[in-house]
Amino acid sequence: MDVLSLSRIQFAFTIAVHYLFPPLSIGLGVMLVCMEGLWLKTGRPVFHQMARFWTRVFALTFAIGVATGIVMEFEFGTNWATYSRYVGDVFGSALAAEGIFAFFLESGFLAVLLFGWDKVGRKLHFFSTCMVCLGAHFSAIWIVVANSWMQTPAGYHIVGEGLRVRAEITDFWAMVFNPSAMDRLFHTLCGAWQAGAFLVVSVSAYYLLRSRHQDFARSSLRVGLVVGLAASLLQLVSGHESAVGVAKNQPAKLAAFEGHYETMSNAPLYLFGWVDTQEEKVHGIALPGLLSYLVHGDTRQTVEGLREAAPKPEDRPPVQSVFQLYHLMVAVGFGMILIASLGFLYFWRGSLFEKKWMLCLLVLSVLGPQIANQAGWFSAELGRQPWIVYKLLRTSQGLSEVVKANTVLSSLILFGLVYLLLFAVFLYLLNDKIQHGPDTADLTPSGKLALPLR
Amino acid sequence: MDFGSLDLNTTWFVLLGVLFTGYAMLDGFDLGVGALHLFTKTDEERRTLLNAIGPVWDGNEVWLVTGGGALFAAFPMVYATVFSGFYLAFVLLLVALIFRAVAIEFRSKQPMRWWRQMWDVGFSAGSVVSSLLIGVAMGNIAWGVPLDERGEYAGTFLDLLHPYALLLGITTVALFSMHGAIYAVMKTEGELHEKLRGWVNHAIIFFIICYAVTTMATLIYVPHMAARVRGNPWLFSVAVLNMLAIANIPREIHYGRDGRAFVSSCVAMIALMGLFGLEMYPNLVLSNPDMAHSLTIHNAASSHKTLGIMLTIALIGAPIVLAYTVSIYWIFRGKVRLNSMSY
């Protein structure tokens, strides 16, 4: 295989593994703030026990997130040197802001969150928890801003020529608030909240099925379901906003999402199907006019097709995989709304704990956000192809010139083995924590935390 | 913010120096503790060492992440050239850092002897390899690497492993071990404390030997790394400060003033990095043999505007970061005591 394919596979693999963890950290961060906040407000010991237990799970996901995250930062330079030279001036500010505003905040206060339970008072501990959660959100902001700039570049100009050509910032805030940045940030954060909430829901449902730690599980489940349902509903809004933005800013990408080749009014929306890339049409079930309606709010408006948005085949994304991944994401997204609503409804009626099938469904629900997050990222990134920076730099032009295929192959194999080990150990330890369950000792706060609020 | 006529390129050269010095001073001690880890024998001693760095190692590593990010932002040409040129070295560094991070996290999760032994080795090997590779990278930057006219690295992986670079690698391991040993003395008590006190002296001797050899090798084989001090004799005071700081460490340890010993070790690191920066300036990567292809703070930098934006970000962020970093070290001050939350 050539350097391009190998480098793309390596980046896709390392980012996919990495992206299992940050959403969990962000989502669990929100859950921890809710749980500890509830403890401070109500004083019920079970909330303290919940905060302690979920902090341990948080620590596990955070550690692997950091370890796999450093790889990402280095990989821009190792494998995509030409790209790094091209975007450094723009991308760099966002990365630097991420380092100084997000990572320091997160890792600094994490120390207090994890190890400060009996060294600091309740208020300071809660403050630290909030700061860790905020830091996780900040890091999402800057990295999504940088990635969105690659989708919809703004606030830059191109200088230099030949080998020295690069993008330079002209307007920092236009770069930060580039056309897709805020929609995609909101969409990403909703996905992260879902990931955290449904992990809590899943583990709690598992305890209830096994009749273990009942009090703990009921309280956890309640907090998880509320956050999960809210995030799933918000995701519908953010997903719609994002798609409308894609239609406006990256018509070729939207056309690939929907397998929409021909520019037409009353454009149909395929619920599912198979793209025939030769004949340039989709075989599947379609709702007429719905795509036009979703994009413009009016079925009579036209939606640009791929033939017009990207007439030449070399300018098109891989339509089949983008279409399938996008549809998978949407389907799972709706599934999550259904599961969360049903769960909430039964919980509200008080019949949830007798419904074994529903609890089983909730145990499996942890996979939903992870599948949707991965499918969503893949469709976003594959949908941007063949560009690494949309309409400015092709992915094939962004490679490191001095790196050979064999070198990338060896690093790919090495990362493959290390990540396999890492993931196996993660699952083993996560399972271990879940089987061990919450500590009864955690029902009584210790050290300075035991002191009442003044 | 408008910085007027301020030389932003030089400012960012200095700030990068500050970030990497901060990294060396902070992650340096936890990498050093890792290097010493296998010399302790009992499980309790090992847990004590791990928990001495437990709350802070993660934050320390962020200095590397931020340093890398700042390098990408301020000098993208250097970031691109060095990272793609030193490809395998960086991949190995990443693997070592990953192993180390997960080893710290996972060791205490199971009581089995084989489990703990496995992660102990992972933690220690990861720490030593990381320190060694960081030193080798520094050695290559000082020695100079072959760059072509486009500023791309024109050598191979094995070219990076020449004797001078390896010497700097070993010196870095020695420096971090000394620094880590002093930190561990500060954080422990009782029998382990006394044992570590003895190790500090061995570590200092090991470091001084490495340091003397490196200095000689630099003067003989890398004369460009001594040119500025030769031209400006008053800069020799930085080298003197460095020696005095190192000589002060055994004295403070002898009198049981562990905190001051740690400060001395930090001062020695600052002086070393200062000398390194003074000799490199204004180059960021020396091209050897063809000096004309070197990457400098001018031909490798981002635009004036971006450097200004980043300085604004740094001026807002740095005081906040410093304030809570200091508070967090304050909260976790004093000797380590193992409890239910410990590793």
Chai-1 contact restraints between the chains, C-beta under 6 A:
chainA,res_idxA,chainB,res_idxB,connection_type,confidence,min_distance_angstrom,max_distance_angstrom,comment,restraint_id
A,A63,B,E105,contact,1.0,0.0,6.0,A-B,restraint_1
A,A67,B,I98,contact,1.0,0.0,6.0,A-B,restraint_2
A,A67,B,A101,contact,1.0,0.0,6.0,A-B,restraint_3
A,A67,B,V102,contact,1.0,0.0,6.0,A-B,restraint_4
A,V71,B,L94,contact,1.0,0.0,6.0,A-B,restraint_5
A,E73,B,G68,contact,1.0,0.0,6.0,A-B,restraint_6
A,F74,B,F90,contact,1.0,0.0,6.0,A-B,restraint_7
A,F74,B,L94,contact,1.0,0.0,6.0,A-B,restraint_8
A,G77,B,Y79,contact,1.0,0.0,6.0,A-B,restraint_9
A,G77,B,A80,contact,1.0,0.0,6.0,A-B,restraint_10
A,G77,B,F83,contact,1.0,0.0,6.0,A-B,restraint_11
A,T78,B,F83,contact,1.0,0.0,6.0,A-B,restraint_12
A,T78,B,S84,contact,1.0,0.0,6.0,A-B,restraint_13
A,T78,B,Y87,contact,1.0,0.0,6.0,A-B,restraint_14
A,T78,B,F90,contact,1.0,0.0,6.0,A-B,restraint_15
A,A81,B,A80,contact,1.0,0.0,6.0,A-B,restraint_16
A,A81,B,S84,contact,1.0,0.0,6.0,A-B,restraint_17
A,S84,B,P76,contact,1.0,0.0,6.0,A-B,restraint_18
A,S84,B,Y79,contact,1.0,0.0,6.0,A-B,restraint_19
A,S84,B,A80,contact,1.0,0.0,6.0,A-B,restraint_20
A,R85,B,P76,contact,1.0,0.0,6.0,A-B,restraint_21
A,R85,B,M77,contact,1.0,0.0,6.0,A-B,restraint_22
A,R85,B,A80,contact,1.0,0.0,6.0,A-B,restraint_23
A,G88,B,F72,contact,1.0,0.0,6.0,A-B,restraint_24
A,G88,B,P76,contact,1.0,0.0,6.0,A-B,restraint_25
A,D89,B,S302,contact,1.0,0.0,6.0,A-B,restraint_26
A,D89,B,S303,contact,1.0,0.0,6.0,A-B,restraint_27
A,D89,B,T306,contact,1.0,0.0,6.0,A-B,restraint_28
A,G92,B,F72,contact,1.0,0.0,6.0,A-B,restraint_29
A,G92,B,A73,contact,1.0,0.0,6.0,A-B,restraint_30
A,S93,B,A73,contact,1.0,0.0,6.0,A-B,restraint_31
A,S93,B,T306,contact,1.0,0.0,6.0,A-B,restraint_32
A,S93,B,I309,contact,1.0,0.0,6.0,A-B,restraint_33
A,S93,B,M310,contact,1.0,0.0,6.0,A-B,restraint_34
A,L95,B,G69,contact,1.0,0.0,6.0,A-B,restraint_35
A,L95,B,F72,contact,1.0,0.0,6.0,A-B,restraint_36
A,L95,B,A73,contact,1.0,0.0,6.0,A-B,restraint_37
A,A96,B,G69,contact,1.0,0.0,6.0,A-B,restraint_38
A,A96,B,A70,contact,1.0,0.0,6.0,A-B,restraint_39
A,A96,B,A73,contact,1.0,0.0,6.0,A-B,restraint_40
A,A96,B,M310,contact,1.0,0.0,6.0,A-B,restraint_41
A,A96,B,I313,contact,1.0,0.0,6.0,A-B,restraint_42
A,A97,B,I313,contact,1.0,0.0,6.0,A-B,restraint_43
A,G99,B,V65,contact,1.0,0.0,6.0,A-B,restraint_44
A,G99,B,T66,contact,1.0,0.0,6.0,A-B,restraint_45
A,G99,B,G69,contact,1.0,0.0,6.0,A-B,restraint_46
A,I100,B,G317,contact,1.0,0.0,6.0,A-B,restraint_47
A,F101,B,G317,contact,1.0,0.0,6.0,A-B,restraint_48
A,F103,B,V62,contact,1.0,0.0,6.0,A-B,restraint_49
A,F103,B,V65,contact,1.0,0.0,6.0,A-B,restraint_50
A,F104,B,V62,contact,1.0,0.0,6.0,A-B,restraint_51
A,F104,B,V321,contact,1.0,0.0,6.0,A-B,restraint_52
A,S107,B,D58,contact,1.0,0.0,6.0,A-B,restraint_53
A,S107,B,G59,contact,1.0,0.0,6.0,A-B,restraint_54
A,S107,B,V62,contact,1.0,0.0,6.0,A-B,restraint_55
A,G108,B,G59,contact,1.0,0.0,6.0,A-B,restraint_56
A,G108,B,Y324,contact,1.0,0.0,6.0,A-B,restraint_57
A,G108,B,T325,contact,1.0,0.0,6.0,A-B,restraint_58
A,G108,B,I328,contact,1.0,0.0,6.0,A-B,restraint_59
A,A111,B,P55,contact,1.0,0.0,6.0,A-B,restraint_60
A,A111,B,I328,contact,1.0,0.0,6.0,A-B,restraint_61
A,F115,B,P55,contact,1.0,0.0,6.0,A-B,restraint_62
A,F115,B,M341,contact,1.0,0.0,6.0,A-B,restraint_63
A,K119,B,I331,contact,1.0,0.0,6.0,A-B,restraint_64
A,L163,B,R150,contact,1.0,0.0,6.0,A-B,restraint_65
A,E168,B,S303,contact,1.0,0.0,6.0,A-B,restraint_66
A,I169,B,K305,contact,1.0,0.0,6.0,A-B,restraint_67
A,I169,B,T306,contact,1.0,0.0,6.0,A-B,restraint_68
A,F172,B,I309,contact,1.0,0.0,6.0,A-B,restraint_69
A,S400,B,S84,contact,1.0,0.0,6.0,A-B,restraint_70
A,E401,B,E152,contact,1.0,0.0,6.0,A-B,restraint_71
A,V402,B,S84,contact,1.0,0.0,6.0,A-B,restraint_72
A,V402,B,G85,contact,1.0,0.0,6.0,A-B,restraint_73
A,V402,B,E152,contact,1.0,0.0,6.0,A-B,restraint_74
A,V402,B,Y153,contact,1.0,0.0,6.0,A-B,restraint_75
A,V403,B,S84,contact,1.0,0.0,6.0,A-B,restraint_76
A,V403,B,Y87,contact,1.0,0.0,6.0,A-B,restraint_77
A,T407,B,Y87,contact,1.0,0.0,6.0,A-B,restraint_78
A,S411,B,V91,contact,1.0,0.0,6.0,A-B,restraint_79
A,V418,B,V95,contact,1.0,0.0,6.0,A-B,restraint_80
A,V425,B,F106,contact,1.0,0.0,6.0,A-B,restraint_81
A,L429,B,K109,contact,1.0,0.0,6.0,A-B,restraint_82
